[in-house]
Amino acid sequence: MPGHPPPDVHRPVWLLDVDGVVNADRPGWGGPPRRTMVWSDTDRVSYRIRWAPALLDRIRGLHLGGAVEVRWCSTWCPDAHRLERLWRLPPLVPALDADPMPRGADCWPLKRAAAARVLAEGRRLVWTDDEAIPGPGAARDGLTQGGRALLIAPHFRQGLQPANLDLIESFVNATA
């Protein structure tokens, strides 16, 4: 429709980390976690992955239902196709494209820049990361001002929990 932004501008972007967020030692969710080994072409090694199927069901439902656009924001970006296949996710846009991909705290500036880009696009932001989300202070305030961002830093051993998904659903269903 002329004069109106494309509908997707109204859909929040969810920057989704993997390790410590979806891949967690004790994901809970009322049932036993699934686990497998996933090969990384980048690192030339297999990593143990543990996840709660109900968590992936909710992430998948929010993305496929059009409530939110999920983007990978993880050191898994180069190997995300393996996780998409494992978790029955459609191909998701990677928010990080460094080559080589920095690890640990070296990757945090890239993740923070990805969050800033989402907000600069005029989109609302959901960001789930167990490490890279800034703590209280100017950097966090800059992302959350005006209520345009929901930042969730789960405990790395548990990852996202049902209450976190309830918050995300409330945020994405709220009008901008």
N, C-alpha and C positions, 0 to 999 in steps of 0.2 A: 504494500500500500504506500503510495507516494507520501513523503513527509514523515513517515514513521520508521523508527529503527527496525532492523531485522529482528524477529522474535527472539532469536537466541541471545541478543544482548541482555535480555531480562533474565536469562538463565544463569545462575551462579556457576562459577568454575570451582571444582574441588581438586586441589593439588594433593595427590595421594602418595605418601611415602609407603614403602613396603616393610622393611625390617624394623621391628619394634612397633609397627602399626597394624599390619595385617599378619605378617609372619612374626609370631610370638610364642614363647615357651608354654605359657598357660593361658590360651585365649578364652577359656570359659565358654559362655553362651549356652550353658545347660546341656551340653553333650560333649562327647569326646572329640578332640581336634583331629583333623585329617593331617597326614604328614607324608612327605615324599622327598626325594632328592631332585633338584632341578639343576641342569647343566648350564653353566655360564660360558658362552663362547668367548666373551671378553676376558674372563679370568682363567679359563681353561681348567675349571674345577666344578664339581657338583656341590651345591649347598643344600643343607637340610631346611625344608620349609614346613612350618606347622601353622594351620589356620583353622578358624571356626567356619564351617560351611554356612551357618546362618548369617554371619557377617558378610560373606561374599554375596549371598542372596540379596541382602539389603543394598549393598553397593551396586550390584548389577541392576536391581529394580529401580533405584533412583536414577541411574544413568539411562537405562533403556526406556524408562517411563518419561524421560524428558525433564525431570525436576532439576537436574544438575548435569553439567558436563565434567566428567572425571578426566583428569590429565595425570599421567605419571609424573611424579616429582621425586625421583629416587635414583640411587646409583644403579638400580636395575634397568634404567631406561634403554641401554643398548640391548638388553636381553628380554625386554618386556613381552615380546611375542610369545615366549615360553610360558610366562605367567598368564597371559591372556588365554592361551590354549588350555592350560591347567584349570583355570578358574572360570572357563566359559564366558570370558569377557570379549566384547568386540574390540577391534584395534582402537586403542586410546592414544591420543596425542601425547607425545613426550614433552614435558616442560624443560628438560635438560638435554643438551646435545653435545656436551664437551667430549673431546677425543684426545687423550684418554680421559675417562671420567674420574675426577678426584674422589677420594674416599674420606669418610669421617668428617671432621670439622673443616677440612679443605673444601668440601662440597657445599657447606652452609651458605657462603656468599652467592653461589649460583641459585640455590633454592630461594633465598630471600629476594634475589633479583627477579625470579620467576613470579613470586607473589606480588611484587611491585608492578610487574608488567600486566598481570591480570587486572589489578586495580586501575592502572593507566588505560586499559581497554574500556574502562567504564563498567566493568563487570563486578558483581559481588563475589567474594572469595570465601571458600572453605579451605582451610589448610590443616592437614593432619600430619604431624611429624613428631617423633619422640625426642628429637635432639635439636633440630635447626631453628625452631620457632624461637624468636627472641623473648627473653624474660621481660619483666616489668621495666619500663623506661621509654626513651624517645623512639627507638626503633619499633617497638611493639605498638606504641601509641600512634605512630605514623601509619601503620597498617590498619588499625582498628578504628580510627577516627570516623565519626559519623555512622558507626554501626554497619559498615560495609563489609566487614570481615569477621569470620568466626575461626578462631585459632584453637586447635585441640592438640595437646601434647600428652598422649597416653603414656602410662608406665610401660617401658619397653618389654617387660616380661609378659604383660597381659594384653597389650595392644588395645585397639578400639573395643569398647564394651557397648552393650545395648543402650545404656544411658547416653553415650556419646552419639550414637546414631539417632536417638530421639532428638537431641539438640540439633544435629545436622538437618534432620527432616523439618523441624520447626523453623530453622533459619531459612532453608531453601524455599519453604512454602510461604514465608512472609513476603509481603510486597516490598519492593525496594523503596 
